Amino acid sequence: MSRRFHPMRALILTLVTLTSPALAAPQGWSLLETIEIREEIDGDEWRAVKTFPDAVHDRAMGFRITGYVVPIEAEAYITTFLLVKDPANCPFCGTATDAPVIEVHLSKPLPDMPEFAEITVEGDLEFVDDPHTLQAVIMRDARKVQAD
């Protein structure tokens, strides 16, 4: 039996692939960028009001993302660092933007890495409801994984 190209089969496969909910859902940084943070001032009181979409809650466990390491402290082995989408978004460099920053807590220490080393990590997102910070998520029990 020979395999022939069937245009209709190819079209159906393409449509199923493109309309798959998993593929249509935002991934990584795009998903985190759906978190809304609104700053409010009431008299002398400033607060950050955060809205976490259901899609972010649904993907919080086993969340995988690739970004760039921003060390918090210089240590031989690191257990905590910040992860940014782009080195230009470094919160300590005076060039910070509204782009998401993830505080990452590793389950096992890693040897120190140079600033802005690219890394892929997977862990569980914890939502920061504290109205006195713009921080939205912390990744707990993270581990380094191979990039896709």
TORMI-366218 format. One record per residue (C-alpha): residue number from 1; residue in three letters; x, y, z. Coordinates in steps of 0.1 Angstrom, whole numbers. Layout:
<rs>
(NUM; ala; (X; Y; Z)),
...
</rs>
This chain:
<rs>
(1; met; (0; 0; 0)),
(2; ser; (16; 33; -10)),
(3; arg; (13; 65; 10)),
(4; arg; (0; 93; -10)),
(5; phe; (-3; 129; -2)),
(6; his; (-39; 137; 7)),
(7; pro; (-46; 175; 7)),
(8; met; (-77; 172; 28)),
(9; arg; (-59; 150; 54)),
(10; ala; (-31; 176; 55)),
(11; leu; (-55; 204; 60)),
(12; ile; (-74; 187; 88)),
(13; leu; (-41; 178; 106)),
(14; thr; (-29; 215; 102)),
(15; leu; (-62; 228; 116)),
(16; val; (-63; 204; 145)),
(17; thr; (-27; 213; 154)),
(18; leu; (-32; 251; 151)),
(19; thr; (-64; 250; 171)),
(20; ser; (-52; 227; 199)),
(21; pro; (-58; 244; 232)),
(22; ala; (-23; 235; 245)),
(23; leu; (-7; 252; 215)),
(24; ala; (-31; 282; 216)),
(25; ala; (-23; 288; 253)),
(26; pro; (4; 314; 261)),
(27; gln; (37; 299; 272)),
(28; gly; (64; 310; 297)),
(29; trp; (70; 347; 296)),
(30; ser; (39; 354; 275)),
(31; leu; (17; 337; 301)),
(32; leu; (33; 357; 330)),
(33; glu; (28; 389; 310)),
(34; thr; (-10; 383; 313)),
(35; ile; (-8; 390; 350)),
(36; glu; (-22; 425; 356)),
(37; ile; (-7; 448; 381)),
(38; arg; (-26; 481; 388)),
(39; glu; (-10; 507; 410)),
(40; glu; (-34; 526; 432)),
(41; ile; (-29; 556; 455)),
(42; asp; (-54; 563; 483)),
(43; gly; (-42; 593; 503)),
(44; asp; (-7; 584; 515)),
(45; glu; (-13; 547; 508)),
(46; trp; (2; 531; 477)),
(47; arg; (-7; 495; 467)),
(48; ala; (-3; 471; 439)),
(49; val; (-35; 453; 430)),
(50; lys; (-28; 421; 411)),
(51; thr; (-50; 400; 389)),
(52; phe; (-39; 365; 381)),
(53; pro; (-57; 349; 352)),
(54; asp; (-70; 314; 354)),
(55; ala; (-45; 303; 327)),
(56; val; (-17; 313; 351)),
(57; his; (-32; 294; 380)),
(58; asp; (-38; 264; 358)),
(59; arg; (-1; 262; 348)),
(60; ala; (14; 271; 381)),
(61; met; (26; 236; 390)),
(62; gly; (56; 223; 371)),
(63; phe; (60; 257; 353)),
(64; arg; (89; 256; 329)),
(65; ile; (106; 288; 316)),
(66; thr; (139; 299; 301)),
(67; gly; (155; 332; 310)),
(68; tyr; (186; 350; 322)),
(69; val; (201; 347; 357)),
(70; val; (204; 379; 378)),
(71; pro; (223; 369; 410)),
(72; ile; (211; 382; 443)),
(73; glu; (243; 375; 462)),
(74; ala; (278; 363; 451)),
(75; glu; (282; 328; 464)),
(76; ala; (300; 296; 453)),
(77; tyr; (267; 278; 451)),
(78; ile; (234; 296; 445)),
(79; thr; (200; 286; 458)),
(80; thr; (181; 318; 449)),
(81; phe; (183; 342; 420)),
(82; leu; (161; 364; 398)),
(83; leu; (151; 353; 363)),
(84; val; (144; 378; 336)),
(85; lys; (132; 375; 300)),
(86; asp; (159; 398; 287)),
(87; pro; (191; 410; 303)),
(88; ala; (180; 446; 295)),
(89; asn; (152; 441; 322)),
(90; cys; (177; 437; 350)),
(91; pro; (160; 452; 381)),
(92; phe; (194; 461; 397)),
(93; cys; (209; 478; 366)),
(94; gly; (187; 509; 365)),
(95; thr; (171; 497; 333)),
(96; ala; (142; 478; 348)),
(97; thr; (109; 478; 329)),
(98; asp; (74; 465; 337)),
(99; ala; (85; 431; 324)),
(100; pro; (80; 401; 347)),
(101; val; (108; 391; 370)),
(102; ile; (107; 357; 388)),
(103; glu; (124; 351; 421)),
(104; val; (136; 315; 418)),
(105; his; (143; 292; 448)),
(106; leu; (162; 260; 438)),
(107; ser; (155; 227; 454)),
(108; lys; (193; 219; 452)),
(109; pro; (221; 244; 450)),
(110; leu; (239; 250; 416)),
(111; pro; (274; 262; 411)),
(112; asp; (276; 300; 408)),
(113; met; (268; 312; 373)),
(114; pro; (278; 343; 355)),
(115; glu; (254; 372; 355)),
(116; phe; (229; 368; 326)),
(117; ala; (237; 331; 320)),
(118; glu; (208; 316; 301)),
(119; ile; (190; 289; 321)),
(120; thr; (158; 268; 319)),
(121; val; (141; 260; 352)),
(122; glu; (110; 242; 362)),
(123; gly; (92; 246; 395)),
(124; asp; (60; 256; 412)),
(125; leu; (47; 292; 410)),
(126; glu; (36; 309; 442)),
(127; phe; (15; 340; 438)),
(128; val; (25; 371; 457)),
(129; asp; (-6; 389; 468)),
(130; asp; (13; 414; 490)),
(131; pro; (-1; 448; 479)),
(132; his; (32; 466; 490)),
(133; thr; (53; 451; 462)),
(134; leu; (51; 448; 424)),
(135; gln; (65; 413; 427)),
(136; ala; (38; 388; 413)),
(137; val; (53; 353; 414)),
(138; ile; (80; 333; 432)),
(139; met; (92; 299; 418)),
(140; arg; (97; 273; 445)),
(141; asp; (113; 239; 444)),
(142; ala; (129; 248; 411)),
(143; arg; (154; 227; 392)),
(144; lys; (176; 233; 362)),
(145; val; (164; 214; 331)),
(146; gln; (175; 211; 295)),
(147; ala; (160; 237; 272)),
(148; asp; (134; 224; 247)),
</rs>
